[in-house]
Amino acid sequence: MSFAVPWLLILLPLPLAIRWLSPPLAIRRAALILPAHLDRAARNVGNPRIRQGPWLVALAWVMLVVAMAGPRTEAISDIIPASGRDIVLALDLSGSMMKEDFRLDDQPVSRLEAVKRTASAFVAARRGDRIGLVIFGERAYFASPLTFDVDAVARAIEEAQIGISGRGTAISDGLGLATRRLARSEAPTRVIVLLSDGVDTSGNVPAIEAAKLAASHGIRVHSIALGPEDLENQPAARDAVDVATLRDIAAAAGGENFRVRTTGDLQRMAATLDRLEPNPSSRPPMRYWKSLWIWPAALALACLTLLAVRRRGWAG
């Protein structure tokens, strides 16, 4: 515990100093006949209840000075301060995401299931960031607007289903929709995390042009190429990912490109993203001062109230 204004504690001996420095009062003795109520008061001078009066005044004064000095204790808030970063995840939900070429817990799972687990955990840990979710297939739409409720965005990722946005791969539309929303944001840092496992087949403009548009608004784009096969190594493979285009998207918008072939790559990608875009929940907790002045102030008020009540009783 500490005090906000500790120097005020020097006022504690002030009443004693005033009493010590004040000149003694000259008392003229005279024979008086006291009225009945004053006579009763005079006889009560030795009453122990009356002698408690100075102690109540002294305690009230001490508590009042302590309250003015501002006693306080340091506390840690559960609230994580806003990071000033807006992140939109653009998630590919084309038909190829149903392909079961990933493994989790030694069991084959679809690309979508692997992404859901990693992306939802990544999002849920980003407390302090504002997160949004764009889902794109043949069309693109916002599944979750930008919000500090990262748990809600994580649930939206977990509930995403193939087919609700068509089975095409409109990378440029998903990127463009995320860019339009972030362009209106006033956050100092704006980021798009684009995840796709295919080739841009349904966009109205080339995906690289959408990336340049994002860069012109100061938006950084990280791209994730998902899947064991890609057009560079196996150009004839079905459902192969267009790594070159996703790499160019990231380069055009000042971001990083990640090549993900396994669930281990997914986890390493999430850890790298946390380093590139520092996670606000990893910062030291916010500390604040919890004021305690109300307690000594209440005790001082109680002492003065008790003194006033007793004096009324003595006068009666």
DRENDO-1510 file (C-alpha; in Angstrom, 1 decimal, always signed):
<recs>
REC; n; res; u; v; w
REC; 1; MET; +0.0; +0.0; +0.0 .
REC; 2; SER; +1.1; +3.6; -0.6 .
REC; 3; PHE; -0.2; +7.1; -0.6 .
REC; 4; ALA; -1.1; +9.3; -3.6 .
REC; 5; VAL; -0.1; +12.5; -1.7 .
REC; 6; PRO; +2.2; +11.3; +1.2 .
REC; 7; TRP; +3.4; +14.7; +2.2 .
REC; 8; LEU; +0.0; +15.5; +3.6 .
REC; 9; LEU; +0.8; +13.2; +6.5 .
REC; 10; ILE; +2.9; +16.0; +8.0 .
REC; 11; LEU; -0.4; +17.5; +9.1 .
REC; 12; LEU; -0.9; +14.8; +11.7 .
REC; 13; PRO; +0.8; +16.6; +14.6 .
REC; 14; LEU; -0.7; +20.0; +13.6 .
REC; 15; PRO; -3.3; +20.1; +16.5 .
REC; 16; LEU; -0.6; +19.3; +19.1 .
REC; 17; ALA; +1.7; +22.0; +17.6 .
REC; 18; ILE; -1.1; +24.6; +17.8 .
REC; 19; ARG; -1.8; +23.7; +21.4 .
REC; 20; TRP; +1.9; +23.8; +22.3 .
REC; 21; LEU; +2.5; +27.2; +20.6 .
REC; 22; SER; -0.7; +28.9; +21.7 .
REC; 23; PRO; -0.2; +31.2; +24.8 .
REC; 24; PRO; -2.0; +30.1; +28.0 .
REC; 25; LEU; -5.4; +31.5; +28.6 .
REC; 26; ALA; -5.8; +33.8; +31.6 .
REC; 27; ILE; -8.7; +32.5; +33.8 .
REC; 28; ARG; -10.3; +35.0; +36.2 .
REC; 29; ARG; -11.7; +33.3; +39.2 .
REC; 30; ALA; -15.1; +34.5; +40.5 .
REC; 31; ALA; -17.8; +33.2; +42.7 .
REC; 32; LEU; -20.7; +32.3; +40.4 .
REC; 33; ILE; -24.0; +30.7; +41.0 .
REC; 34; LEU; -24.4; +28.4; +38.0 .
REC; 35; PRO; -27.8; +27.6; +36.4 .
REC; 36; ALA; -29.0; +24.1; +37.0 .
REC; 37; HIS; -28.0; +22.7; +33.5 .
REC; 38; LEU; -24.5; +24.1; +33.7 .
REC; 39; ASP; -24.1; +22.8; +37.2 .
REC; 40; ARG; -24.9; +19.3; +36.0 .
REC; 41; ALA; -22.3; +19.7; +33.2 .
REC; 42; ALA; -19.7; +20.8; +35.7 .
REC; 43; ARG; -20.3; +17.8; +37.9 .
REC; 44; ASN; -19.8; +15.5; +34.8 .
REC; 45; VAL; -16.3; +16.7; +34.1 .
REC; 46; GLY; -14.8; +13.6; +35.7 .
REC; 47; ASN; -17.2; +11.3; +33.9 .
REC; 48; PRO; -15.1; +8.7; +31.9 .
REC; 49; ARG; -17.6; +8.9; +29.0 .
REC; 50; ILE; -16.8; +12.6; +28.7 .
REC; 51; ARG; -13.1; +12.0; +28.8 .
REC; 52; GLN; -13.4; +9.9; +25.6 .
REC; 53; GLY; -14.3; +13.1; +23.7 .
REC; 54; PRO; -10.7; +14.2; +23.0 .
REC; 55; TRP; -9.7; +10.7; +21.9 .
REC; 56; LEU; -12.6; +10.7; +19.4 .
REC; 57; VAL; -11.5; +14.1; +18.0 .
REC; 58; ALA; -7.9; +12.9; +17.8 .
REC; 59; LEU; -8.9; +9.7; +15.9 .
REC; 60; ALA; -11.2; +11.6; +13.6 .
REC; 61; TRP; -8.3; +14.0; +12.8 .
REC; 62; VAL; -5.9; +11.2; +12.1 .
REC; 63; MET; -8.3; +9.4; +9.8 .
REC; 64; LEU; -9.2; +12.6; +8.0 .
REC; 65; VAL; -5.5; +13.4; +7.2 .
REC; 66; VAL; -4.9; +9.7; +6.1 .
REC; 67; ALA; -7.9; +10.0; +3.8 .
REC; 68; MET; -6.6; +13.2; +2.3 .
REC; 69; ALA; -3.2; +11.6; +1.7 .
REC; 70; GLY; -5.0; +9.1; -0.6 .
REC; 71; PRO; -4.2; +5.6; +0.6 .
REC; 72; ARG; -4.1; +3.2; -2.3 .
REC; 73; THR; -3.0; -0.3; -3.3 .
REC; 74; GLU; -1.8; -1.6; -6.6 .
REC; 75; ALA; -4.1; -4.0; -8.5 .
REC; 76; ILE; -3.9; -5.9; -11.8 .
REC; 77; SER; -6.7; -5.6; -14.3 .
REC; 78; ASP; -8.1; -8.6; -16.2 .
REC; 79; ILE; -8.8; -6.2; -19.1 .
REC; 80; ILE; -6.2; -6.3; -21.9 .
REC; 81; PRO; -5.8; -2.8; -23.5 .
REC; 82; ALA; -6.6; -2.5; -27.2 .
REC; 83; SER; -3.6; -3.0; -29.4 .
REC; 84; GLY; -4.6; -0.6; -32.1 .
REC; 85; ARG; -4.5; -3.4; -34.7 .
REC; 86; ASP; -7.4; -4.6; -37.0 .
REC; 87; ILE; -7.0; -8.0; -38.5 .
REC; 88; VAL; -9.3; -9.6; -41.1 .
REC; 89; LEU; -9.0; -13.3; -41.8 .
REC; 90; ALA; -9.9; -14.2; -45.4 .
REC; 91; LEU; -10.7; -17.9; -45.4 .
REC; 92; ASP; -11.1; -20.0; -48.5 .
REC; 93; LEU; -14.2; -22.3; -48.3 .
REC; 94; SER; -14.0; -23.6; -51.9 .
REC; 95; GLY; -14.8; -27.3; -52.6 .
REC; 96; SER; -11.2; -28.4; -52.5 .
REC; 97; MET; -11.0; -27.6; -48.8 .
REC; 98; MET; -12.9; -30.9; -48.3 .
REC; 99; LYS; -9.9; -32.9; -49.4 .
REC; 100; GLU; -8.6; -35.1; -46.6 .
REC; 101; ASP; -4.8; -34.8; -47.0 .
REC; 102; PHE; -3.9; -33.5; -43.4 .
REC; 103; ARG; -3.6; -35.5; -40.2 .
REC; 104; LEU; -4.6; -34.5; -36.7 .
REC; 105; ASP; -4.0; -36.9; -33.7 .
REC; 106; ASP; -2.9; -39.6; -36.3 .
REC; 107; GLN; -6.3; -39.3; -38.0 .
REC; 108; PRO; -6.8; -38.1; -41.6 .
REC; 109; VAL; -8.8; -34.8; -41.6 .
REC; 110; SER; -9.9; -32.4; -44.3 .
REC; 111; ARG; -8.0; -29.2; -45.0 .
REC; 112; LEU; -10.9; -27.2; -43.6 .
REC; 113; GLU; -10.9; -29.1; -40.3 .
REC; 114; ALA; -7.1; -28.6; -39.9 .
REC; 115; VAL; -7.5; -24.9; -40.6 .
REC; 116; LYS; -10.5; -24.5; -38.3 .
REC; 117; ARG; -8.5; -25.8; -35.3 .
REC; 118; THR; -5.4; -23.7; -35.9 .
REC; 119; ALA; -7.2; -20.5; -37.0 .
REC; 120; SER; -9.8; -20.6; -34.2 .
REC; 121; ALA; -7.0; -21.0; -31.6 .
REC; 122; PHE; -5.0; -18.2; -33.2 .
REC; 123; VAL; -8.0; -15.9; -33.1 .
REC; 124; ALA; -9.0; -16.7; -29.6 .
REC; 125; ALA; -5.5; -15.8; -28.4 .
REC; 126; ARG; -5.6; -12.3; -30.0 .
REC; 127; ARG; -7.4; -10.5; -27.1 .
REC; 128; GLY; -6.8; -6.8; -27.6 .
REC; 129; ASP; -6.9; -7.0; -31.4 .
REC; 130; ARG; -10.1; -6.3; -33.4 .
REC; 131; ILE; -10.7; -9.3; -35.6 .
REC; 132; GLY; -13.0; -9.9; -38.5 .
REC; 133; LEU; -13.7; -12.9; -40.7 .
REC; 134; VAL; -14.3; -13.0; -44.5 .
REC; 135; ILE; -15.3; -16.3; -46.1 .
REC; 136; PHE; -15.0; -16.7; -49.8 .
REC; 137; GLY; -15.8; -19.5; -52.3 .
REC; 138; GLU; -17.4; -18.5; -55.5 .
REC; 139; ARG; -18.6; -15.4; -53.6 .
REC; 140; ALA; -17.2; -13.5; -50.7 .
REC; 141; TYR; -19.0; -12.2; -47.6 .
REC; 142; PHE; -18.3; -11.1; -44.0 .
REC; 143; ALA; -19.0; -13.9; -41.6 .
REC; 144; SER; -18.0; -11.7; -38.6 .
REC; 145; PRO; -17.5; -8.0; -38.6 .
REC; 146; LEU; -14.4; -6.4; -36.9 .
REC; 147; THR; -14.9; -7.0; -33.2 .
REC; 148; PHE; -13.0; -7.3; -29.9 .
REC; 149; ASP; -15.1; -10.4; -29.2 .
REC; 150; VAL; -12.4; -12.8; -30.4 .
REC; 151; ASP; -14.4; -15.8; -29.0 .
REC; 152; ALA; -17.3; -15.0; -31.3 .
REC; 153; VAL; -15.0; -14.9; -34.3 .
REC; 154; ALA; -13.4; -18.2; -33.2 .
REC; 155; ARG; -16.9; -19.8; -33.1 .
REC; 156; ALA; -17.7; -18.4; -36.6 .
REC; 157; ILE; -14.6; -20.1; -37.9 .
REC; 158; GLU; -15.5; -23.4; -36.2 .
REC; 159; GLU; -19.0; -23.3; -37.6 .
REC; 160; ALA; -17.9; -22.5; -41.2 .
REC; 161; GLN; -19.2; -25.0; -43.8 .
REC; 162; ILE; -18.2; -25.8; -47.3 .
REC; 163; GLY; -20.7; -24.7; -49.9 .
REC; 164; ILE; -22.3; -21.7; -48.2 .
REC; 165; SER; -20.4; -19.4; -50.4 .
REC; 166; GLY; -20.2; -21.6; -53.5 .
REC; 167; ARG; -17.4; -24.0; -54.5 .
REC; 168; GLY; -15.3; -21.6; -56.6 .
REC; 169; THR; -12.2; -19.8; -55.4 .
REC; 170; ALA; -12.7; -16.0; -55.6 .
REC; 171; ILE; -9.4; -15.0; -54.0 .
REC; 172; SER; -9.6; -11.5; -55.4 .
REC; 173; ASP; -13.2; -11.0; -54.2 .
REC; 174; GLY; -12.3; -12.1; -50.6 .
REC; 175; LEU; -9.2; -9.9; -50.6 .
REC; 176; GLY; -11.1; -7.0; -52.0 .
REC; 177; LEU; -14.0; -7.3; -49.5 .
REC; 178; ALA; -11.5; -7.4; -46.6 .
REC; 179; THR; -9.7; -4.4; -48.1 .
REC; 180; ARG; -12.9; -2.3; -48.4 .
REC; 181; ARG; -13.7; -2.8; -44.7 .
REC; 182; LEU; -10.2; -2.1; -43.4 .
REC; 183; ALA; -9.9; +1.0; -45.7 .
REC; 184; ARG; -12.5; +2.6; -43.5 .
REC; 185; SER; -10.8; +1.7; -40.3 .
REC; 186; GLU; -8.8; +4.3; -38.4 .
REC; 187; ALA; -6.6; +1.6; -36.6 .
REC; 188; PRO; -2.8; +2.4; -36.8 .
REC; 189; THR; -2.2; -1.2; -38.0 .
REC; 190; ARG; -4.4; -3.0; -40.4 .
REC; 191; VAL; -3.7; -6.6; -41.6 .
REC; 192; ILE; -5.3; -9.2; -43.8 .
REC; 193; VAL; -4.4; -12.9; -43.3 .
REC; 194; LEU; -5.4; -14.6; -46.6 .
REC; 195; LEU; -5.6; -18.4; -46.6 .
REC; 196; SER; -6.3; -20.4; -49.8 .
REC; 197; ASP; -5.7; -23.9; -51.1 .
REC; 198; GLY; -6.4; -23.3; -54.8 .
REC; 199; VAL; -6.3; -21.0; -57.8 .
REC; 200; ASP; -8.2; -17.8; -58.2 .
REC; 201; THR; -11.0; -18.9; -60.5 .
REC; 202; SER; -14.0; -16.7; -59.8 .
REC; 203; GLY; -12.6; -13.2; -59.1 .
REC; 204; ASN; -13.7; -10.2; -61.2 .
REC; 205; VAL; -10.1; -8.7; -61.2 .
REC; 206; PRO; -6.7; -10.3; -60.8 .
REC; 207; ALA; -5.8; -11.1; -57.2 .
REC; 208; ILE; -2.5; -9.2; -57.5 .
REC; 209; GLU; -4.5; -6.0; -58.3 .
REC; 210; ALA; -6.6; -6.5; -55.2 .
REC; 211; ALA; -3.3; -6.8; -53.2 .
REC; 212; LYS; -2.0; -3.6; -54.7 .
REC; 213; LEU; -5.2; -1.8; -53.7 .
REC; 214; ALA; -4.7; -3.0; -50.1 .
REC; 215; ALA; -1.2; -1.8; -50.1 .
REC; 216; SER; -2.3; +1.7; -51.4 .
REC; 217; HIS; -4.5; +1.9; -48.2 .
REC; 218; GLY; -1.6; +1.0; -45.9 .
REC; 219; ILE; -3.0; -2.5; -45.4 .
REC; 220; ARG; -0.5; -5.4; -44.9 .
REC; 221; VAL; -1.4; -8.8; -46.4 .
REC; 222; HIS; +0.0; -12.2; -45.2 .
REC; 223; SER; -0.8; -15.1; -47.5 .
REC; 224; ILE; -1.0; -18.8; -46.6 .
REC; 225; ALA; -0.7; -21.4; -49.4 .
REC; 226; LEU; -2.4; -24.5; -48.0 .
REC; 227; GLY; -2.0; -28.0; -49.3 .
REC; 228; PRO; +0.6; -30.6; -50.1 .
REC; 229; GLU; +0.6; -30.0; -53.9 .
REC; 230; ASP; +1.2; -26.8; -55.7 .
REC; 231; LEU; +1.3; -25.7; -59.4 .
REC; 232; GLU; +5.1; -25.1; -59.3 .
REC; 233; ASN; +6.0; -28.7; -58.5 .
REC; 234; GLN; +2.9; -30.5; -59.9 .
REC; 235; PRO; +1.2; -28.3; -62.5 .
REC; 236; ALA; -1.2; -31.0; -63.6 .
REC; 237; ALA; -2.3; -31.9; -60.1 .
REC; 238; ARG; -6.0; -31.4; -59.3 .
REC; 239; ASP; -6.7; -29.0; -56.4 .
REC; 240; ALA; -3.1; -27.8; -56.4 .
REC; 241; VAL; -2.5; -24.4; -54.8 .
REC; 242; ASP; -1.2; -21.4; -56.8 .
REC; 243; VAL; +1.8; -20.6; -54.6 .
REC; 244; ALA; +3.2; -18.1; -57.0 .
REC; 245; THR; +0.1; -15.9; -56.9 .
REC; 246; LEU; -0.2; -16.0; -53.2 .
REC; 247; ARG; +3.5; -15.2; -52.8 .
REC; 248; ASP; +3.1; -12.2; -55.2 .
REC; 249; ILE; +0.1; -11.0; -53.2 .
REC; 250; ALA; +2.1; -11.0; -50.0 .
REC; 251; ALA; +5.1; -9.2; -51.7 .
REC; 252; ALA; +2.8; -6.6; -53.2 .
REC; 253; ALA; +1.2; -5.7; -49.8 .
REC; 254; GLY; +4.3; -5.9; -47.6 .
REC; 255; GLY; +3.4; -9.2; -45.9 .
REC; 256; GLU; +4.8; -12.7; -45.6 .
REC; 257; ASN; +3.9; -15.8; -47.5 .
REC; 258; PHE; +3.6; -19.1; -45.7 .
REC; 259; ARG; +3.8; -22.5; -47.4 .
REC; 260; VAL; +1.7; -25.0; -45.4 .
REC; 261; ARG; +1.7; -28.7; -46.2 .
REC; 262; THR; +1.1; -30.3; -42.8 .
REC; 263; THR; -0.6; -29.5; -39.5 .
REC; 264; GLY; +2.9; -28.9; -38.1 .
REC; 265; ASP; +3.4; -26.2; -40.7 .
REC; 266; LEU; +0.0; -24.7; -39.7 .
REC; 267; GLN; +1.1; -24.4; -36.1 .
REC; 268; ARG; +4.5; -22.9; -37.0 .
REC; 269; MET; +2.7; -20.5; -39.3 .
REC; 270; ALA; +0.5; -19.3; -36.4 .
REC; 271; ALA; +3.5; -18.9; -34.1 .
REC; 272; THR; +5.4; -16.8; -36.8 .
REC; 273; LEU; +2.3; -14.6; -37.3 .
REC; 274; ASP; +2.3; -13.9; -33.6 .
REC; 275; ARG; +5.9; -12.7; -33.9 .
REC; 276; LEU; +5.1; -10.6; -37.0 .
REC; 277; GLU; +2.0; -9.1; -35.5 .
REC; 278; PRO; +2.8; -9.1; -31.7 .
REC; 279; ASN; +0.0; -10.7; -29.7 .
REC; 280; PRO; -1.4; -8.1; -27.3 .
REC; 281; SER; -2.2; -10.8; -24.7 .
REC; 282; SER; +1.5; -11.5; -24.3 .
REC; 283; ARG; +2.1; -8.0; -23.0 .
REC; 284; PRO; +2.5; -7.3; -19.3 .
REC; 285; PRO; -0.9; -7.0; -17.6 .
REC; 286; MET; -2.4; -3.6; -17.0 .
REC; 287; ARG; -1.8; -2.3; -13.5 .
REC; 288; TYR; -3.8; +0.4; -11.8 .
REC; 289; TRP; -4.2; +2.0; -8.3 .
REC; 290; LYS; -7.2; +1.0; -6.2 .
REC; 291; SER; -8.1; +3.9; -4.0 .
REC; 292; LEU; -8.8; +3.2; -0.3 .
REC; 293; TRP; -9.5; +6.8; +1.0 .
REC; 294; ILE; -13.2; +6.0; +1.6 .
REC; 295; TRP; -12.4; +3.8; +4.6 .
REC; 296; PRO; -10.5; +6.3; +6.8 .
REC; 297; ALA; -12.9; +9.0; +5.7 .
REC; 298; ALA; -15.9; +6.9; +6.8 .
REC; 299; LEU; -14.2; +6.2; +10.1 .
REC; 300; ALA; -13.5; +9.9; +10.7 .
REC; 301; LEU; -17.2; +10.6; +10.0 .
REC; 302; ALA; -18.3; +7.9; +12.4 .
REC; 303; CYS; -16.0; +9.4; +15.2 .
REC; 304; LEU; -17.4; +12.9; +14.7 .
REC; 305; THR; -21.0; +11.6; +14.6 .
REC; 306; LEU; -20.5; +9.6; +17.8 .
REC; 307; LEU; -18.9; +12.7; +19.4 .
REC; 308; ALA; -21.9; +14.9; +18.4 .
REC; 309; VAL; -24.4; +12.4; +19.8 .
REC; 310; ARG; -22.6; +12.1; +23.1 .
REC; 311; ARG; -22.3; +15.8; +23.5 .
REC; 312; ARG; -26.0; +16.2; +23.1 .
REC; 313; GLY; -26.4; +13.7; +25.8 .
REC; 314; TRP; -24.0; +15.5; +28.1 .
REC; 315; ALA; -25.7; +18.8; +27.5 .
REC; 316; GLY; -29.0; +17.3; +28.4 .
</recs>
